[in-house]
């Protein structure tokens, strides 16, 4: 369960990193890239532990499948 919660949170951060900047089209591109990378760094801080914790219970293919399902649900 911890793995799924962490993967969900990481995916929420990644969705903001990918698409959040589209609300601010007038800001310079370098700022959008920088802010997106800062947001994405939080995503990695959640995803890496999720995969480490989950690897004791799930195979790599199962973890990837869970991640893809979470991505579809969050998006």
N, C-alpha and C positions, 0 to 999 in steps of 0.2 A: 504493500500500500504506500509506503514511503516513497518508493521509486516512482509510482504513478503521480503522486502529488508533486514531487520535485520536477518531474518531466512536464507536468502541466504548467507549473509556475515558470519554468524556463522557457516554455513555448510562448507564454503570454509576453514575456520580456522580448523574445525574438520577434514576435509579430509587431510590437511597437518599434523595434529597431528597424525592421524592414519597411514599414508603412507609415509610421508616425510622422516622419518628416514631410509627407505629402501635404499636410495641412499648412506648412510653412514654405510654400514655393518661392516666396520673395527673399528668403534668407539665402546667403551664399552656399554654394555646394559644399565647400570645405567644412562649414559648420554642420551641415546635415550629416556628412560622413563622420565627423568627429563625435557628434552626439549619438549617432547610430552605433558606433563602435563602443562608446561608453556604456550604452544600454546593453549591447551584446555581451560585454564583459560580465555583467550580472547573470546573464543567461548561462554562460559557461560555469559560473560559480555554483549554479544549481544543477546543470546537466551532468557535469563530471561526477559529483557525488551520487547522483541518481543512477548513473550507469555502473559505478563501482559497487554501490549497495545492491543494485539489481542483478549484477553478474553472479552473485552467489546463489541466486534463485532462478534466473532466466538465462537462456542462451543468447548469444549476440543477435541472432535472427529474431528471437522473440522481443528483445529490447528494441530493436529497430522497428518491428511491427507495432509495438506499443507506442513508440514515438510518432509514427505515421498516423495512427488512429488519434492520438492526442492532438496532433497538428490539425487534422480535419475537424475535430470537435471544437478546438479553440478558434480556428479561422471561421 
